Structures are given as C-alpha cells and as structure tokens.
Amino acid sequence: KAAERVRSASALGLPPANDVDVNLLGPLSQTDADVRAAVSKLGNPAHRLKERLFWFHQVPGAELPDPSPPGSEFAVGDLVDIIRRHDEALRGLFNAFHANLDDAGAAAWVRALRRWHSIVSDDSYWALSAAIENRGGFEPRALPTEVAAVRSGALSFAAHGLLVEGRDAVNRNDSTIVQRILGVLGQLAGTGTWAQAAQDEIVSQSVTRFTKLCREIRETSGGKVVREKYAAA
C-alpha cells in the first residue's frame, strides 16, 4: 500500500515524503481514506490551485526533473530558480507561523510575507504552476479566471494564520498582540490592498467589541446610578 501511495503521489506531481518537511508541517496522516479524500479535493480546480501554492516542489538533495513545458517562454533555469525560491519562502512562512508573536515573531512574519509576495508576483511561478497543472492531467482544467483569482488572493491565503491570530486577540482583548499584528500589516502596505483590508477588518472588529462593552457597562450601571440618585434625595 505504501508503494501505491507513492505511485499516486508521483502521478499527481507531488514530491515524495521527506522527514524535514513532515516535521515542519506536523503529523501527516497517510491512511488510505485520507489519501482518497485528499485526491478527491484536487478535482476542484480553484481548490487545487490554492493548495498547490503551499506544496513543496523539491525535496532537499533530490534532483529536479525539467519543469519547463514545451513551448514555454521561460527557460529551464528560470523555473528551477523559482522552485528554489518558492520552497525557501514557504519554509519561511511555516517558521513564522510557529514563532511566538513577540517582536522577533512579528519581524519573521514581515520577512516571510515580503518574500512570499516576491514569489507570487513573479510570472515564472505561475508558468511553473501551469506546467504542473498540464503535466498532472487534471480534469477539469483550471480556467484562466480561476488562476487569476488564486493569484490575486495568494498573499492573503499565506497570511491567514496571522489574521486568525489577530481576530482571536481582539476577542480576548489582547491589545498588545492586536497592535503588533496591525504593525506587521502596516509594514506590508506595499504588497497590495489586502494588507489595508486586513487592518480595516481588525480595527473594525476592535471598535465593534469596544462599542459593545460600553453599551453593556451603560446598561449595567445605568440603573445603579438612578437608584443612588433617589437614595441621596
């Protein structure tokens, strides 16, 4: 069964399992049911493209097959370089995700997302993605509009963990973490409108929570103020 799983992974254009990557990503379930479920998800082109953003393309120390599709305007060297840079950027994202959100952790997020921006803004990365899509023989094929949608959201997908932490920090009234995350997003303003939108969302959530708290205090203390007024009279 292990050999069958390896063959299935190869047919899908996935790299073989590697201890370094698995340790970084956490426990990896490889039961037949989980493998079948994972494969079935790849039948959705938009989901497949989004998931592929976060696949490691090259196992450390392994030779890489020619990723350049026939007739591509990109040289083999261009795509090999983007593979290396993509995998380095992806490791940076995972390392930032696992770091504490102190000053050093916030700086790690800024570095990781800036590096990720340089990858997903590079046409050669999307040429690589198209080559893997064609080589995998997936049906239905991804439409250009689906590729464009994933490309436009690639940075916000990568920052999802940071944004979830920001929302959670608002809910637990952790102003230190909220300010730190807003600072990270402020430093990423040059990477697209997503950063400002994320800032606005977190600030709006903070304002909503503060307004609710003020209303609750007013409702709770209002009656007490009236009673004390009449008692004094």
MIDOSE-1310 file (N, C-alpha, C; in nm, 2 decimals, decimal comma, always signed):
residues 233
kaae	+0,08/-0,12/+0,00/+0,00/+0,00/+0,00/+0,09/+0,13/+0,00; +0,20/+0,12/+0,07/+0,29/+0,23/+0,07/+0,33/+0,27/-0,07; +0,37/+0,16/-0,15/+0,41/+0,18/-0,28/+0,30/+0,24/-0,37; +0,18/+0,20/-0,34/+0,07/+0,25/-0,42/+0,05/+0,40/-0,39
rvrs	+0,07/+0,44/-0,27/+0,06/+0,58/-0,23/+0,17/+0,66/-0,30; +0,29/+0,60/-0,30/+0,40/+0,67/-0,37/+0,37/+0,69/-0,51; +0,31/+0,59/-0,58/+0,28/+0,60/-0,72/+0,17/+0,70/-0,74; +0,07/+0,71/-0,65/-0,03/+0,81/-0,67/+0,02/+0,95/-0,65
asal	+0,11/+0,97/-0,56/+0,17/+1,10/-0,54/+0,25/+1,14/-0,66; +0,32/+1,04/-0,72/+0,40/+1,07/-0,83/+0,31/+1,11/-0,95; +0,20/+1,04/-0,97/+0,11/+1,07/-1,08/+0,05/+1,21/-1,06; +0,04/+1,26/-0,94/-0,02/+1,39/-0,92/+0,08/+1,50/-0,92
glpp	+0,21/+1,46/-0,94/+0,31/+1,56/-0,95/+0,36/+1,61/-0,81; +0,34/+1,52/-0,71/+0,38/+1,56/-0,57/+0,51/+1,50/-0,54; +0,59/+1,57/-0,46/+0,72/+1,51/-0,42/+0,71/+1,40/-0,32; +0,80/+1,31/-0,31/+0,79/+1,21/-0,21/+0,80/+1,27/-0,07
andv	+0,75/+1,19/+0,03/+0,75/+1,24/+0,17/+0,90/+1,26/+0,22; +0,92/+1,36/+0,30/+1,05/+1,39/+0,35/+1,05/+1,42/+0,49; +1,14/+1,37/+0,57/+1,13/+1,39/+0,72/+1,14/+1,54/+0,75; +1,22/+1,61/+0,68/+1,23/+1,76/+0,72/+1,10/+1,83/+0,70
dvnl	+1,03/+1,81/+0,58/+0,91/+1,87/+0,56/+0,80/+1,82/+0,65; +0,79/+1,69/+0,67/+0,69/+1,64/+0,76/+0,70/+1,69/+0,90; +0,82/+1,70/+0,95/+0,84/+1,76/+1,09/+0,80/+1,90/+1,09; +0,83/+1,97/+0,99/+0,79/+2,12/+0,99/+0,64/+2,13/+0,98
lgpl	+0,57/+2,05/+0,91/+0,43/+2,06/+0,89/+0,35/+1,99/+1,00; +0,41/+1,91/+1,09/+0,34/+1,84/+1,19/+0,30/+1,70/+1,15; +0,22/+1,63/+1,23/+0,19/+1,49/+1,19/+0,11/+1,48/+1,06; +0,15/+1,38/+0,98/+0,08/+1,37/+0,85/+0,01/+1,23/+0,84
sqtd	-0,12/+1,23/+0,83/-0,19/+1,11/+0,82/-0,18/+1,05/+0,68; -0,15/+0,92/+0,67/-0,13/+0,86/+0,54/-0,22/+0,74/+0,52; -0,34/+0,74/+0,59/-0,43/+0,63/+0,58/-0,49/+0,63/+0,44; -0,54/+0,52/+0,39/-0,60/+0,51/+0,25/-0,71/+0,61/+0,24
advr	-0,79/+0,62/+0,35/-0,91/+0,70/+0,35/-0,87/+0,85/+0,33; -0,76/+0,89/+0,41/-0,72/+1,03/+0,40/-0,66/+1,06/+0,26; -0,59/+0,96/+0,21/-0,53/+0,98/+0,07/-0,64/+1,00/-0,03; -0,74/+0,91/-0,02/-0,85/+0,92/-0,12/-0,92/+1,06/-0,10
aavs	-0,94/+1,10/+0,02/-1,01/+1,23/+0,05/-0,93/+1,34/-0,01; -0,79/+1,34/+0,01/-0,71/+1,44/-0,04/-0,71/+1,45/-0,19; -0,71/+1,33/-0,26/-0,71/+1,32/-0,40/-0,84/+1,38/-0,46; -0,95/+1,35/-0,39/-1,08/+1,39/-0,43/-1,09/+1,55/-0,43
klgn	-1,03/+1,61/-0,33/-1,03/+1,75/-0,32/-0,96/+1,82/-0,44; -0,87/+1,75/-0,50/-0,79/+1,80/-0,61/-0,87/+1,81/-0,74; -1,00/+1,75/-0,74/-1,08/+1,76/-0,85/-1,14/+1,90/-0,87; -1,14/+1,98/-0,77/-1,19/+2,12/-0,78/-1,07/+2,21/-0,82
pahr	-1,07/+2,27/-0,94/-0,96/+2,34/-0,99/-0,92/+2,46/-0,90; -1,01/+2,54/-0,85/-0,98/+2,65/-0,76/-0,91/+2,60/-0,63; -0,97/+2,49/-0,58/-0,91/+2,44/-0,46/-0,77/+2,38/-0,49; -0,75/+2,32/-0,60/-0,63/+2,26/-0,64/-0,52/+2,36/-0,65
lker	-0,55/+2,47/-0,72/-0,45/+2,58/-0,74/-0,41/+2,64/-0,61; -0,51/+2,66/-0,52/-0,48/+2,72/-0,39/-0,39/+2,63/-0,31; -0,42/+2,50/-0,31/-0,34/+2,40/-0,23/-0,20/+2,40/-0,28; -0,19/+2,41/-0,42/-0,05/+2,39/-0,48/+0,04/+2,51/-0,44
lfwf	-0,02/+2,62/-0,40/+0,07/+2,73/-0,35/+0,15/+2,69/-0,24; +0,10/+2,59/-0,16/+0,17/+2,55/-0,03/+0,23/+2,41/-0,04; +0,25/+2,37/-0,16/+0,33/+2,24/-0,18/+0,48/+2,27/-0,19; +0,56/+2,19/-0,13/+0,70/+2,19/-0,16/+0,73/+2,12/-0,29
hqvp	+0,80/+2,18/-0,38/+0,83/+2,13/-0,51/+0,95/+2,04/-0,51; +1,04/+2,06/-0,43/+1,17/+1,99/-0,44/+1,21/+1,94/-0,30; +1,24/+1,81/-0,29/+1,30/+1,76/-0,16/+1,44/+1,79/-0,15; +1,49/+1,84/-0,04/+1,63/+1,88/-0,03/+1,72/+1,76/-0,07
gael	+1,82/+1,79/-0,16/+1,91/+1,69/-0,20/+1,87/+1,60/-0,32; +1,74/+1,62/-0,36/+1,69/+1,54/-0,48/+1,71/+1,62/-0,61; +1,73/+1,54/-0,72/+1,73/+1,61/-0,85/+1,59/+1,65/-0,89; +1,58/+1,76/-0,96/+1,45/+1,81/-1,00/+1,44/+1,78/-1,15
pdps	+1,32/+1,72/-1,19/+1,30/+1,70/-1,34/+1,27/+1,83/-1,41; +1,29/+1,83/-1,54/+1,27/+1,95/-1,62/+1,13/+2,00/-1,60; +1,10/+2,11/-1,54/+0,96/+2,16/-1,52/+0,91/+2,24/-1,63; +0,99/+2,27/-1,73/+0,95/+2,37/-1,83/+0,86/+2,30/-1,93
ppgs	+0,74/+2,35/-1,96/+0,65/+2,29/-2,05/+0,70/+2,32/-2,20; +0,67/+2,23/-2,29/+0,71/+2,26/-2,43/+0,66/+2,39/-2,48; +0,74/+2,46/-2,54/+0,70/+2,59/-2,60/+0,69/+2,71/-2,50; +0,74/+2,68/-2,37/+0,73/+2,78/-2,27/+0,83/+2,89/-2,30
efav	+0,79/+3,02/-2,27/+0,88/+3,13/-2,29/+0,99/+3,14/-2,18; +0,97/+3,06/-2,08/+1,06/+3,06/-1,97/+1,17/+2,95/-1,98; +1,29/+2,98/-1,96/+1,40/+2,88/-1,97/+1,39/+2,79/-1,85; +1,45/+2,67/-1,86/+1,45/+2,57/-1,75/+1,51/+2,64/-1,63
gdlv	+1,62/+2,71/-1,65/+1,69/+2,77/-1,53/+1,60/+2,87/-1,46; +1,51/+2,94/-1,53/+1,41/+3,03/-1,46/+1,32/+2,95/-1,37; +1,27/+2,84/-1,42/+1,17/+2,77/-1,34/+1,24/+2,69/-1,22; +1,36/+2,64/-1,24/+1,44/+2,58/-1,14/+1,47/+2,68/-1,03
diir	+1,50/+2,80/-1,07/+1,52/+2,91/-0,97/+1,40/+2,94/-0,89; +1,28/+2,95/-0,96/+1,16/+2,99/-0,89/+1,12/+2,88/-0,79; +1,15/+2,75/-0,83/+1,12/+2,64/-0,74/+1,20/+2,65/-0,61; +1,33/+2,68/-0,62/+1,41/+2,70/-0,51/+1,36/+2,82/-0,42
rhde	+1,33/+2,93/-0,48/+1,29/+3,05/-0,41/+1,15/+3,02/-0,34; +1,06/+2,95/-0,42/+0,93/+2,93/-0,36/+0,94/+2,84/-0,24; +1,02/+2,73/-0,24/+1,03/+2,64/-0,13/+1,10/+2,71/-0,01; +1,19/+2,80/-0,03/+1,25/+2,88/+0,07/+1,15/+2,97/+0,14
alrg	+1,07/+3,04/+0,05/+0,97/+3,13/+0,10/+0,86/+3,05/+0,18; +0,83/+2,93/+0,14/+0,73/+2,85/+0,20/+0,78/+2,81/+0,34; +0,90/+2,77/+0,35/+0,96/+2,73/+0,48/+0,96/+2,86/+0,57; +0,99/+2,97/+0,52/+0,98/+3,10/+0,60/+0,84/+3,12/+0,65
lfna	+0,74/+3,09/+0,57/+0,60/+3,11/+0,62/+0,57/+3,02/+0,74; +0,61/+2,89/+0,72/+0,58/+2,79/+0,83/+0,66/+2,83/+0,95; +0,78/+2,87/+0,94/+0,86/+2,91/+1,06/+0,79/+3,03/+1,13; +0,74/+3,13/+1,05/+0,67/+3,24/+1,11/+0,55/+3,20/+1,18
fhan	+0,48/+3,10/+1,12/+0,35/+3,06/+1,18/+0,38/+2,99/+1,32; +0,49/+2,92/+1,33/+0,52/+2,85/+1,46/+0,59/+2,94/+1,56; +0,63/+3,06/+1,52/+0,70/+3,15/+1,61/+0,60/+3,22/+1,71; +0,65/+3,26/+1,82/+0,57/+3,34/+1,91/+0,55/+3,48/+1,85
ldda	+0,44/+3,54/+1,88/+0,41/+3,67/+1,83/+0,47/+3,78/+1,92; +0,60/+3,77/+1,95/+0,67/+3,88/+2,01/+0,73/+3,97/+1,90; +0,83/+4,06/+1,94/+0,88/+4,14/+1,83/+0,96/+4,06/+1,73; +1,03/+3,96/+1,77/+1,10/+3,88/+1,67/+1,01/+3,80/+1,58
gaaa	+0,90/+3,75/+1,64/+0,80/+3,68/+1,56/+0,73/+3,77/+1,46; +0,70/+3,89/+1,50/+0,64/+3,99/+1,41/+0,73/+4,02/+1,29; +0,86/+4,03/+1,32/+0,96/+4,06/+1,22/+0,97/+3,94/+1,12; +0,95/+3,82/+1,18/+0,96/+3,70/+1,09/+0,84/+3,70/+1,00
wvra	+0,72/+3,74/+1,04/+0,61/+3,75/+0,95/+0,63/+3,85/+0,84; +0,68/+3,96/+0,88/+0,71/+4,06/+0,77/+0,81/+4,01/+0,67; +0,92/+3,95/+0,71/+1,01/+3,89/+0,62/+0,95/+3,79/+0,53; +0,88/+3,70/+0,60/+0,82/+3,58/+0,52/+0,72/+3,63/+0,42
lrrw	+0,63/+3,72/+0,46/+0,53/+3,77/+0,36/+0,58/+3,85/+0,25; +0,69/+3,93/+0,28/+0,75/+4,00/+0,17/+0,82/+3,91/+0,07; +0,88/+3,81/+0,12/+0,94/+3,71/+0,03/+0,84/+3,64/-0,05; +0,73/+3,60/+0,02/+0,62/+3,53/-0,05/+0,56/+3,62/-0,16
hsiv	+0,55/+3,75/-0,13/+0,50/+3,85/-0,23/+0,59/+3,85/-0,35; +0,72/+3,84/-0,33/+0,81/+3,84/-0,45/+0,79/+3,71/-0,53; +0,75/+3,60/-0,47/+0,73/+3,48/-0,54/+0,60/+3,49/-0,62; +0,49/+3,52/-0,56/+0,36/+3,51/-0,62/+0,34/+3,63/-0,72
sdds	+0,43/+3,73/-0,72/+0,42/+3,84/-0,82/+0,51/+3,80/-0,94; +0,57/+3,69/-0,94/+0,67/+3,65/-1,05/+0,59/+3,56/-1,15; +0,59/+3,61/-1,27/+0,52/+3,53/-1,38/+0,58/+3,39/-1,39; +0,71/+3,37/-1,36/+0,77/+3,24/-1,38/+0,71/+3,14/-1,28
ywal	+0,66/+3,19/-1,16/+0,60/+3,09/-1,07/+0,47/+3,04/-1,13; +0,39/+3,13/-1,19/+0,26/+3,09/-1,25/+0,28/+3,00/-1,37; +0,40/+3,02/-1,44/+0,43/+2,93/-1,55/+0,46/+2,79/-1,50; +0,53/+2,79/-1,38/+0,55/+2,66/-1,32/+0,42/+2,59/-1,28
saai	+0,33/+2,67/-1,22/+0,20/+2,62/-1,17/+0,13/+2,56/-1,29; +0,13/+2,63/-1,41/+0,06/+2,59/-1,53/+0,12/+2,46/-1,58; +0,26/+2,45/-1,57/+0,33/+2,33/-1,62/+0,28/+2,21/-1,53; +0,28/+2,22/-1,40/+0,23/+2,11/-1,32/+0,09/+2,08/-1,34
enrg	+0,01/+2,18/-1,37/-0,14/+2,16/-1,39/-0,15/+2,07/-1,52; -0,07/+2,11/-1,62/-0,08/+2,03/-1,75/-0,02/+1,89/-1,74; +0,09/+1,88/-1,67/+0,15/+1,75/-1,65/+0,07/+1,65/-1,57; -0,01/+1,71/-1,47/-0,09/+1,62/-1,39/-0,21/+1,56/-1,45
gfep	-0,25/+1,62/-1,57/-0,37/+1,56/-1,64/-0,50/+1,58/-1,56; -0,51/+1,69/-1,49/-0,63/+1,70/-1,41/-0,75/+1,74/-1,49; -0,87/+1,69/-1,45/-0,99/+1,73/-1,51/-1,09/+1,76/-1,41; -1,16/+1,87/-1,42/-1,15/+1,97/-1,53/-1,02/+2,06/-1,51
ralp	-0,97/+2,11/-1,62/-0,86/+2,20/-1,62/-0,90/+2,33/-1,55; -0,80/+2,40/-1,49/-0,82/+2,53/-1,43/-0,84/+2,63/-1,54; -0,94/+2,72/-1,52/-0,97/+2,82/-1,62/-0,88/+2,94/-1,59; -0,85/+3,03/-1,69/-0,77/+3,15/-1,66/-0,83/+3,23/-1,55
teva	-0,96/+3,24/-1,54/-1,02/+3,33/-1,44/-0,99/+3,27/-1,30; -0,99/+3,13/-1,29/-0,96/+3,07/-1,16/-0,81/+3,09/-1,12; -0,73/+3,09/-1,22/-0,58/+3,11/-1,19/-0,57/+3,26/-1,14; -0,64/+3,35/-1,21/-0,63/+3,49/-1,17/-0,68/+3,52/-1,03
avrs	-0,79/+3,45/-1,00/-0,84/+3,46/-0,86/-0,75/+3,41/-0,75; -0,69/+3,30/-0,78/-0,59/+3,25/-0,68/-0,47/+3,34/-0,67; -0,42/+3,38/-0,79/-0,31/+3,47/-0,79/-0,33/+3,60/-0,71; -0,45/+3,66/-0,72/-0,48/+3,78/-0,65/-0,50/+3,76/-0,50
gals	-0,53/+3,64/-0,46/-0,55/+3,61/-0,32/-0,43/+3,54/-0,25; -0,33/+3,52/-0,33/-0,21/+3,44/-0,28/-0,15/+3,49/-0,15; -0,14/+3,62/-0,13/-0,08/+3,68/-0,01/-0,18/+3,67/+0,11; -0,30/+3,69/+0,09/-0,40/+3,68/+0,20/-0,41/+3,54/+0,24
faah	-0,40/+3,44/+0,15/-0,40/+3,30/+0,19/-0,28/+3,27/+0,28; -0,17/+3,32/+0,24/-0,05/+3,29/+0,32/-0,05/+3,36/+0,46; -0,12/+3,47/+0,47/-0,13/+3,55/+0,59/-0,25/+3,50/+0,68; -0,32/+3,40/+0,64/-0,44/+3,35/+0,71/-0,42/+3,33/+0,86
gllv	-0,31/+3,26/+0,89/-0,28/+3,23/+1,03/-0,26/+3,35/+1,11; -0,19/+3,45/+1,05/-0,17/+3,58/+1,12/-0,30/+3,65/+1,15; -0,39/+3,65/+1,05/-0,51/+3,72/+1,06/-0,60/+3,65/+1,16; -0,60/+3,52/+1,16/-0,68/+3,45/+1,26/-0,63/+3,48/+1,40
egrd	-0,50/+3,49/+1,42/-0,45/+3,53/+1,55/-0,49/+3,67/+1,59; -0,50/+3,76/+1,49/-0,54/+3,90/+1,51/-0,69/+3,90/+1,56; -0,78/+3,82/+1,49/-0,92/+3,82/+1,53/-0,93/+3,76/+1,67; -0,86/+3,66/+1,70/-0,86/+3,59/+1,83/-0,81/+3,69/+1,94
avnr	-0,71/+3,77/+1,91/-0,65/+3,86/+2,00/-0,76/+3,97/+2,04; -0,83/+4,01/+1,94/-0,94/+4,11/+1,96/-1,04/+4,05/+2,06; -1,08/+3,93/+2,03/-1,19/+3,86/+2,11/-1,14/+3,84/+2,26; -1,01/+3,82/+2,28/-0,97/+3,80/+2,42/-0,91/+3,93/+2,47
ndst	-0,93/+4,04/+2,40/-0,89/+4,17/+2,45/-0,74/+4,18/+2,47; -0,66/+4,12/+2,39/-0,52/+4,13/+2,40/-0,46/+4,24/+2,31; -0,46/+4,36/+2,37/-0,43/+4,48/+2,29/-0,28/+4,48/+2,24; -0,19/+4,41/+2,31/-0,05/+4,40/+2,27/-0,04/+4,33/+2,14
ivqr	-0,10/+4,21/+2,13/-0,10/+4,13/+2,01/-0,17/+4,20/+1,90; -0,28/+4,26/+1,92/-0,35/+4,34/+1,82/-0,27/+4,44/+1,76; -0,20/+4,52/+1,84/-0,11/+4,63/+1,79/+0,00/+4,58/+1,72; +0,06/+4,46/+1,76/+0,17/+4,40/+1,69/+0,13/+4,36/+1,55
ilgv	+0,02/+4,29/+1,54/-0,03/+4,24/+1,41/-0,06/+4,36/+1,32; -0,13/+4,46/+1,37/-0,15/+4,58/+1,29/-0,02/+4,65/+1,24; +0,08/+4,64/+1,33/+0,21/+4,69/+1,29/+0,27/+4,61/+1,17; +0,26/+4,48/+1,18/+0,30/+4,39/+1,07/+0,23/+4,42/+0,94
lgql	+0,10/+4,44/+0,95/+0,02/+4,47/+0,83/+0,06/+4,61/+0,77; +0,09/+4,70/+0,86/+0,13/+4,83/+0,82/+0,26/+4,83/+0,74; +0,35/+4,74/+0,78/+0,48/+4,73/+0,71/+0,47/+4,65/+0,57; +0,35/+4,59/+0,55/+0,33/+4,52/+0,43/+0,24/+4,59/+0,33
agtg	+0,22/+4,72/+0,36/+0,13/+4,80/+0,28/+0,17/+4,80/+0,13; +0,30/+4,78/+0,10/+0,34/+4,78/-0,04/+0,32/+4,65/-0,11; +0,26/+4,55/-0,05/+0,24/+4,42/-0,11/+0,10/+4,41/-0,17; +0,02/+4,51/-0,16/-0,11/+4,50/-0,21/-0,22/+4,55/-0,12
twaq	-0,34/+4,56/-0,17/-0,45/+4,62/-0,10/-0,50/+4,52/+0,01; -0,46/+4,40/+0,01/-0,51/+4,30/+0,11/-0,47/+4,34/+0,25; -0,35/+4,40/+0,26/-0,30/+4,44/+0,39/-0,38/+4,55/+0,46; -0,42/+4,65/+0,38/-0,51/+4,75/+0,43/-0,64/+4,70/+0,47
aaqd	-0,70/+4,61/+0,38/-0,83/+4,55/+0,41/-0,82/+4,47/+0,54; -0,71/+4,39/+0,56/-0,70/+4,32/+0,68/-0,69/+4,41/+0,80; -0,61/+4,52/+0,79/-0,61/+4,62/+0,90/-0,75/+4,67/+0,93; -0,82/+4,71/+0,83/-0,95/+4,76/+0,85/-1,04/+4,66/+0,92
eivs	-1,03/+4,54/+0,88/-1,12/+4,44/+0,94/-1,09/+4,42/+1,09; -0,96/+4,42/+1,13/-0,92/+4,40/+1,27/-0,96/+4,52/+1,35; -0,94/+4,64/+1,29/-0,98/+4,77/+1,36/-1,13/+4,77/+1,38; -1,20/+4,74/+1,27/-1,35/+4,74/+1,28/-1,40/+4,64/+1,39
qsvt	-1,34/+4,53/+1,40/-1,37/+4,43/+1,50/-1,34/+4,48/+1,64; -1,23/+4,55/+1,65/-1,19/+4,61/+1,78/-1,29/+4,72/+1,82; -1,33/+4,80/+1,73/-1,43/+4,91/+1,75/-1,56/+4,85/+1,79; -1,61/+4,75/+1,72/-1,73/+4,68/+1,75/-1,73/+4,62/+1,89
rftk	-1,62/+4,56/+1,93/-1,61/+4,50/+2,06/-1,61/+4,61/+2,17; -1,54/+4,72/+2,14/-1,54/+4,83/+2,24/-1,68/+4,89/+2,26; -1,75/+4,91/+2,14/-1,88/+4,97/+2,15/-1,98/+4,88/+2,23; -1,97/+4,75/+2,21/-2,05/+4,65/+2,28/-2,02/+4,66/+2,43
lcre	-1,89/+4,67/+2,46/-1,85/+4,67/+2,60/-1,91/+4,80/+2,67; -1,90/+4,91/+2,60/-1,95/+5,04/+2,65/-2,10/+5,03/+2,67; -2,17/+4,97/+2,58/-2,32/+4,95/+2,59/-2,35/+4,86/+2,71; -2,28/+4,76/+2,73/-2,30/+4,67/+2,84/-2,28/+4,74/+2,98
iret	-2,17/+4,82/+2,98/-2,14/+4,89/+3,10/-2,25/+4,99/+3,13; -2,30/+5,06/+3,03/-2,40/+5,16/+3,04/-2,53/+5,10/+3,09; -2,57/+4,98/+3,03/-2,69/+4,91/+3,07/-2,68/+4,86/+3,22; -2,56/+4,81/+3,25/-2,54/+4,76/+3,39/-2,54/+4,87/+3,49
sggk	-2,47/+4,98/+3,46/-2,45/+5,08/+3,57/-2,56/+5,19/+3,56; -2,64/+5,19/+3,45/-2,74/+5,30/+3,44/-2,84/+5,29/+3,56; -2,90/+5,17/+3,58/-3,00/+5,16/+3,69/-2,94/+5,19/+3,82; -2,81/+5,15/+3,84/-2,75/+5,18/+3,97/-2,73/+5,33/+4,00
vvre	-2,70/+5,40/+3,89/-2,69/+5,55/+3,90/-2,82/+5,61/+3,94; -2,93/+5,56/+3,88/-3,07/+5,62/+3,91/-3,10/+5,59/+4,06; -3,08/+5,46/+4,10/-3,11/+5,42/+4,24/-3,03/+5,51/+4,34; -2,91/+5,53/+4,31/-2,82/+5,61/+4,41/-2,87/+5,75/+4,41
kyaa	-2,92/+5,80/+4,30/-2,96/+5,94/+4,29/-3,09/+5,96/+4,38; -3,18/+5,87/+4,37/-3,30/+5,88/+4,45/-3,27/+5,85/+4,60; -3,18/+5,76/+4,62/-3,14/+5,73/+4,76/-3,08/+5,86/+4,83; -3,00/+5,93/+4,75/-2,94/+6,05/+4,80/-3,04/+6,16/+4,83
a	-3,15/+6,16/+4,75/-3,26/+6,26/+4,76/-3,34/+6,23/+4,89
